[in-house]
């Protein structure tokens, strides 16, 4: 995913679609229900403890991250004995690849009381603003976690339709809530800034620094040959 996500950000290898098509995909994808690869670090969240775990060292994510809207995936994750044993995902922009629950592999018998079985998931890819080599995939299968991602998707969709900068720079935060008299936690994707794809591409190639990116500045247009 690392190379693929960077290509997304650099405005290459993007799904061919209009802003309207992108907005429709964001609206219809996985409200209730980027592929991984070499170099990507996986980020998980526990609704019981309210903690994130990033990569093999299970560290808390620090700093800000640029979310690539075109890396959003939906799908299914199978849990057995408190760990994921299988995962099926597809891009929200490629609904023809969607898999129905009845077509998933059976890893049972499942202990449903212990939270085993297949669950719908939603996720996205992002890049650390402090180190563009740190590329992260965050996904979640809890209802509250999916709702947090869904809320971010809805805001992206509104901004796409309005022609406004639609790539969010976020901080991974936590929000506490009570359900059935039990204290629980959900991921809070706190948006610090909205930036354009051109500005992010300029930050990637070094022509726009971090402060200017966060301030919403646009990259300078390159002069054409023969023109002053």
ChimeraX attribute file (.defattr): number of C-alpha atoms within 10 A of each C-alpha:
attribute: neighborCount
match mode: 1-to-1
recipient: residues
	/A:1	19
	/A:2	24
	/A:3	13
	/A:4	18
	/A:5	27
	/A:6	20
	/A:7	14
	/A:8	19
	/A:9	27
	/A:10	19
	/A:11	13
	/A:12	11
	/A:13	12
	/A:14	14
	/A:15	13
	/A:16	9
	/A:17	10
	/A:18	10
	/A:19	15
	/A:20	12
	/A:21	13
	/A:22	20
	/A:23	20
	/A:24	15
	/A:25	19
	/A:26	25
	/A:27	17
	/A:28	12
	/A:29	21
	/A:30	21
	/A:31	19
	/A:32	15
	/A:33	16
	/A:34	27
	/A:35	20
	/A:36	16
	/A:37	13
	/A:38	9
	/A:39	13
	/A:40	22
	/A:41	19
	/A:42	18
	/A:43	21
	/A:44	19
	/A:45	23
	/A:46	16
	/A:47	21
	/A:48	12
	/A:49	11
	/A:50	16
	/A:51	18
	/A:52	19
	/A:53	15
	/A:54	18
	/A:55	15
	/A:56	9
	/A:57	7
	/A:58	13
	/A:59	12
	/A:60	15
	/A:61	18
	/A:62	13
	/A:63	12
	/A:64	20
	/A:65	25
	/A:66	25
	/A:67	25
	/A:68	22
	/A:69	23
	/A:70	21
	/A:71	24
	/A:72	27
	/A:73	24
	/A:74	29
	/A:75	26
	/A:76	23
	/A:77	22
	/A:78	25
	/A:79	20
	/A:80	19
	/A:81	12
	/A:82	10
	/A:83	10
	/A:84	13
	/A:85	13
	/A:86	16
	/A:87	16
	/A:88	18
	/A:89	21
	/A:90	20
	/A:91	23
	/A:92	27
	/A:93	23
	/A:94	12
	/A:95	13
	/A:96	9
	/A:97	12
	/A:98	15
	/A:99	14
	/A:100	9
	/A:101	12
	/A:102	7
	/A:103	7
	/A:104	15
	/A:105	12
	/A:106	12
	/A:107	14
	/A:108	11
	/A:109	9
	/A:110	16
	/A:111	12
	/A:112	11
	/A:113	6
	/A:114	11
	/A:115	14
	/A:116	19
	/A:117	21
	/A:118	26
	/A:119	18
	/A:120	22
	/A:121	25
	/A:122	31
	/A:123	25
	/A:124	22
	/A:125	28
	/A:126	28
	/A:127	23
	/A:128	20
	/A:129	21
	/A:130	12
	/A:131	11
	/A:132	15
	/A:133	14
	/A:134	15
	/A:135	22
	/A:136	27
	/A:137	26
	/A:138	21
	/A:139	24
	/A:140	27
	/A:141	23
	/A:142	19
	/A:143	16
	/A:144	17
	/A:145	23
	/A:146	24
	/A:147	21
	/A:148	18
	/A:149	22
	/A:150	20
	/A:151	15
	/A:152	20
	/A:153	23
	/A:154	15
	/A:155	13
	/A:156	23
	/A:157	22
	/A:158	15
	/A:159	17
	/A:160	19
	/A:161	15
	/A:162	11
	/A:163	11
	/A:164	13
	/A:165	17
	/A:166	23
	/A:167	23
	/A:168	24
	/A:169	23
	/A:170	22
	/A:171	18
	/A:172	18
	/A:173	15
	/A:174	17
	/A:175	12
	/A:176	13
	/A:177	13
	/A:178	9
	/A:179	8
	/A:180	6
	/A:181	7
	/A:182	9
	/A:183	13
	/A:184	17
	/A:185	21
	/A:186	25
	/A:187	24
	/A:188	20
	/A:189	19
	/A:190	16
	/A:191	17
	/A:192	13
	/A:193	17
	/A:194	21
	/A:195	20
	/A:196	19
	/A:197	18
	/A:198	16
	/A:199	24
	/A:200	25
	/A:201	19
	/A:202	19
	/A:203	20
	/A:204	17
	/A:205	10
	/A:206	10
	/A:207	13
	/A:208	18
	/A:209	16
	/A:210	15
	/A:211	9
	/A:212	13
	/A:213	21
	/A:214	16
	/A:215	11
	/A:216	15
	/A:217	14
	/A:218	16
	/A:219	18
	/A:220	11
	/A:221	6
	/A:222	6
	/A:223	8
	/A:224	7
	/A:225	6
	/A:226	5
	/A:227	5
	/A:228	5
